Amino acid sequence: MDNITHTLTGLFLSRAGLNRITPSATPILLIAANLPDLDIVSALGGSLTYLHWHRHFTHSLLFAPVFALALAALFRLFRPGLAFLPAAAVALLGILSHLLLDLTNIYGIRILLPLRDTWYGWDLTPIIDFWIWAAFALAIASPFLARLVGSEIGERRGSSNGRGFAIAALLFLTLYNGGRAVLHNRVLQTLNSREYSGAAPLRVAAFPSSLNPLRWHAVAETDSAYRLTEYSLPLPFNPALAESLEKAAPSPALEAASRTEPFRVFGNFAQFPIYRVIPRAESGGGFQIELSDLRFNFVSTALVNRQNQVEKSSFSFGTSSPR
């Protein structure tokens, strides 16, 4: 998820009651809820380095306690009287909130590193979810509005500091993702129950729309192609309307490109890889090989000559939107 959502989740966790565990709960949670994204420093090494290290060991379940202990030790350094274990426990909860939120979206995380270098994601929410933003903005503004109204009508000022609104925001987040999960599962069941040009799907996926929780970008993979369509609940689904995106046939040029580092790193990330083999009229022929992912407009590119030797390869980020 985006860092606004992570930060406000940390704030609401503190207001909801974790601030009673340690007096430094709020700053600890604000940092811990964003700490896994420390991997942004890998961007200094370029796009491909960032792709490899983003959501790497900093997003691993096994490393979460290590970062929590380190953060608690840092706070203890500046506040010698701070109880270490309560601070570490709060830090761990903040880090786990980050991992859980990142699991809900289409990018996913490698939560089992170093045991398994596999991407896991539930495809429930986009990277930025405006419905979550709206609910969180309301939870932030409501305590101020409540105090303002209370002062106008002469009510005694309370000391809850928005605890009820924080609990309501976290409850909304839980119910919202739960509802998204129900809708997502229904879409997957529908996609799996259909045939596409007479072929049963090998696997299916549904990626969330940015604004409409009922609208999904649907993908069904067959032996020879991906079938792409938009599916809005509760409307009927017609697989005949799906766009067909044919898979590239194996070739020596494609195999040569696949051995390059940009293709290997991106290939590990891509959940629905699609290759394009484009003939080159200039430079004595050969091919331009492109690898993209149906979830994002990221692309690896390789220029392969007629002897199937790679002349150049690269990776670049595009606009992060499904398809």
C-alpha positions in Angstrom: 0.0 0.0 0.0 1.0 3.6 -0.2 2.8 5.2 2.8 -0.2 7.5 3.7 -2.3 4.4 4.4 0.6 2.8 6.3 1.2 5.9 8.4 -2.4 6.5 9.3 -2.8 2.8 10.2 0.1 3.1 12.6 -1.5 6.3 14.1 -4.9 4.6 14.5 -3.3 1.5 16.2 -1.7 3.9 18.7 -4.9 5.8 19.4 -6.9 2.6 19.6 -5.0 1.4 22.6 -1.4 0.6 21.9 -0.4 4.0 23.4 -1.3 2.5 26.7 1.5 -0.1 26.4 4.4 2.4 26.1 4.5 6.2 26.2 6.4 6.2 22.9 3.8 4.1 21.1 2.8 6.8 18.6 6.3 7.7 17.2 7.3 4.0 17.3 4.2 3.0 15.3 4.5 5.8 12.8 8.1 4.7 12.0 7.4 0.9 12.3 4.4 1.1 10.0 6.7 2.5 7.2 10.0 0.8 8.2 9.8 -2.1 5.6 9.9 0.5 2.9 13.4 1.4 3.9 14.3 -0.7 0.9 13.7 2.5 -1.2 17.4 3.2 -0.8 18.0 0.4 -3.4 16.6 2.8 -6.0 20.1 4.5 -5.9 21.3 1.5 -7.8 18.8 2.0 -10.7 15.5 0.5 -11.7 16.6 -3.1 -11.9 18.3 -3.1 -8.5 15.2 -1.5 -7.0 12.9 -4.1 -8.6 15.0 -6.9 -7.1 15.3 -5.4 -3.6 11.9 -3.8 -3.2 9.7 -5.8 -0.9 12.6 -8.2 -0.3 13.9 -9.1 3.2 12.5 -5.9 4.7 9.1 -7.4 4.0 9.9 -10.8 5.3 8.0 -12.3 8.2 11.2 -13.8 9.7 13.0 -10.5 9.6 10.2 -8.5 11.2 11.2 -9.2 14.8 14.8 -8.2 14.0 13.7 -4.8 12.8 11.3 -4.4 15.7 14.1 -5.1 18.2 16.4 -2.7 16.4 13.8 0.1 16.4 13.1 -0.4 20.1 16.8 -0.3 20.8 17.1 3.0 18.9 14.3 4.5 21.0 15.8 3.1 24.1 19.0 4.9 23.2 17.3 8.3 23.2 15.0 7.4 26.1 17.0 5.4 28.6 14.0 4.8 30.9 11.9 3.3 28.1 10.8 -0.3 28.8 12.4 -2.3 26.0 10.1 -5.3 25.5 6.8 -3.3 25.4 8.4 -0.9 22.8 9.6 -3.9 20.8 6.2 -5.5 20.9 4.5 -2.3 19.7 7.1 -1.9 16.9 6.5 -5.5 15.8 2.8 -4.8 15.5 3.5 -1.7 13.4 5.7 -3.7 11.1 3.2 -6.6 10.8 0.5 -4.0 9.9 2.7 -3.0 6.9 3.2 -6.6 5.8 -0.5 -7.4 6.1 -1.6 -4.3 4.1 1.0 -5.0 1.4 -0.3 -8.6 1.1 -3.8 -7.2 0.1 -2.7 -5.4 -3.0 -1.7 -6.4 -6.5 2.1 -6.0 -6.1 2.5 -8.5 -3.3 5.4 -9.3 -1.1 8.0 -12.1 -0.6 6.9 -12.7 3.0 8.7 -16.1 3.4 12.2 -14.9 2.5 14.9 -16.3 2.9 13.1 -19.7 3.0 11.2 -19.1 -0.2 11.7 -16.5 -2.9 8.0 -16.5 -3.9 5.7 -13.6 -4.4 2.4 -13.7 -2.4 -0.5 -11.3 -2.9 -4.2 -11.3 -2.5 -5.1 -8.9 -5.3 -7.8 -7.2 -3.2 -6.8 -3.6 -3.4 -4.9 -1.3 -5.8 -1.7 0.3 -4.5 -3.6 3.5 -3.7 -7.2 2.8 -2.6 -9.2 6.0 -2.5 -12.0 4.4 -0.4 -9.5 3.7 2.4 -8.2 7.2 2.0 -11.7 8.7 2.4 -12.5 6.6 5.5 -9.1 7.5 7.1 -9.5 11.2 6.3 -12.9 11.1 8.0 -11.4 9.4 11.1 -8.7 12.0 11.2 -11.1 15.0 10.9 -13.9 13.7 13.1 -12.2 14.3 16.5 -11.5 17.9 15.6 -15.0 18.4 14.4 -16.4 16.7 17.4 -14.4 19.0 19.8 -15.4 22.0 17.8 -19.1 21.2 18.0 -18.7 20.3 21.6 -17.1 23.6 22.5 -19.9 25.5 20.7 -22.6 23.8 22.7 -20.7 24.0 26.0 -19.9 20.3 26.4 -17.0 19.3 28.6 -13.9 18.5 26.6 -13.1 14.8 26.6 -9.7 13.2 26.6 -10.2 10.2 24.3 -8.0 11.8 21.6 -10.0 10.1 18.8 -9.8 6.6 20.2 -13.4 5.7 19.0 -12.7 7.1 15.6 -9.4 5.2 15.4 -11.1 1.9 16.3 -13.8 2.7 13.7 -11.2 3.3 11.0 -9.4 0.0 11.7 -12.7 -1.8 11.8 -13.6 -0.3 8.4 -10.3 -1.4 7.0 -10.9 -4.9 8.2 -14.4 -5.1 6.9 -13.6 -3.4 3.6 -10.8 -5.9 2.8 -13.0 -8.7 3.9 -15.7 -7.5 1.6 -13.2 -7.2 -1.2 -12.1 -10.7 -0.6 -15.6 -12.0 -0.9 -16.1 -10.2 -4.2 -12.7 -11.3 -5.5 -13.5 -14.9 -4.7 -16.8 -14.7 -6.5 -15.1 -13.2 -9.6 -12.5 -16.0 -9.6 -15.2 -18.7 -9.3 -17.0 -17.2 -12.3 -13.8 -17.0 -14.4 -12.9 -20.6 -13.6 -16.4 -21.9 -14.5 -16.2 -20.7 -18.1 -14.4 -21.9 -21.3 -12.5 -19.5 -23.6 -12.8 -20.4 -27.3 -13.4 -24.0 -26.2 -10.5 -24.1 -23.8 -10.6 -24.4 -20.0 -8.4 -21.9 -18.2 -5.1 -23.0 -16.7 -5.4 -20.2 -14.1 -7.4 -17.0 -13.6 -6.9 -13.7 -11.8 -8.8 -10.6 -11.0 -7.2 -7.2 -10.3 -9.1 -4.4 -8.5 -10.2 -1.2 -10.1 -9.0 2.0 -8.6 -12.4 3.5 -7.9 -15.1 0.9 -8.3 -14.9 -2.1 -5.8 -17.4 -4.0 -8.0 -15.3 -3.7 -11.2 -12.4 -6.0 -11.8 -9.7 -6.5 -14.5 -10.1 -10.2 -15.3 -7.5 -12.5 -16.7 -7.9 -16.1 -17.8 -4.8 -18.0 -19.1 -5.1 -20.8 -21.6 -2.3 -22.8 -23.3 -1.9 -20.4 -26.1 -3.2 -17.0 -24.9 -4.3 -14.7 -22.1 -8.0 -13.7 -22.2 -8.5 -10.2 -20.9 -11.8 -8.5 -20.0 -13.5 -6.1 -17.6 -16.0 -7.7 -15.2 -18.4 -5.7 -13.1 -20.5 -7.4 -10.4 -23.3 -8.3 -10.4 -23.6 -8.2 -14.2 -23.4 -11.5 -16.1 -20.0 -12.5 -17.5 -19.6 -13.2 -21.2 -16.2 -14.9 -22.0 -16.8 -14.3 -25.7 -16.1 -10.6 -25.1 -12.6 -11.2 -23.7 -9.7 -9.8 -25.7 -7.2 -12.5 -26.7 -3.5 -11.8 -26.2 -1.5 -14.6 -27.8 1.6 -16.0 -26.2 4.9 -15.8 -28.1 6.2 -19.1 -29.5 9.6 -20.2 -28.2 12.5 -19.2 -30.3 16.3 -19.0 -30.0 16.1 -15.1 -29.9 13.6 -15.3 -27.0 15.7 -17.8 -25.1 18.8 -15.6 -25.5 16.9 -12.6 -24.1 15.6 -14.6 -21.2 19.1 -15.3 -20.0 19.9 -11.6 -19.5 19.8 -10.1 -16.0 16.9 -7.7 -16.8 14.8 -10.6 -18.0 15.8 -12.9 -15.1 15.0 -10.4 -12.4 11.8 -9.2 -14.0 10.8 -12.7 -14.8 10.9 -13.6 -11.1 8.6 -10.7 -10.4 6.1 -11.1 -13.3 3.1 -13.1 -12.3 1.5 -13.0 -15.8 4.4 -12.6 -18.2 3.8 -11.7 -21.8 6.6 -11.7 -24.4 6.7 -9.8 -27.7 9.1 -10.7 -30.5 9.4 -7.8 -32.9 11.5 -8.1 -36.1 14.1 -5.4 -36.6 14.5 -4.0 -40.1 17.5 -1.9 -39.2 21.0 -3.1 -38.0 21.0 -6.1 -40.3 17.9 -7.7 -38.9 17.4 -9.6 -35.7 14.6 -9.0 -33.1 13.6 -6.8 -30.3 12.3 -8.9 -27.4 10.0 -7.3 -24.8 8.8 -8.9 -21.5 6.0 -7.2 -19.6 3.5 -8.2 -16.9 -0.2 -7.9 -17.3 -0.5 -6.2 -13.9 1.9 -3.3 -14.6 3.4 -1.5 -17.5 6.9 -2.5 -16.5 9.1 -3.8 -19.4 12.4 -5.5 -20.0 13.8 -5.1 -23.5 16.6 -6.9 -25.4 18.0 -6.3 -28.8 19.0 -9.6 -30.4 21.0 -9.9 -33.6 20.6 -12.5 -36.4 23.1 -14.8 -34.7 20.8 -14.7 -31.6 23.3 -12.7 -29.6 22.0 -10.1 -27.2 23.4 -6.7 -28.1 21.7 -4.7 -25.4 19.2 -5.3 -22.6 17.4 -3.1 -20.1 14.5 -2.7 -17.7 12.3 0.3 -17.0 9.3 1.1 -14.9 6.1 2.4 -16.5 2.8 3.6 -15.1 1.8 1.2 -12.2 -1.7 0.3 -13.3 -3.2 -3.1 -14.1 -2.9 -4.2 -17.7 
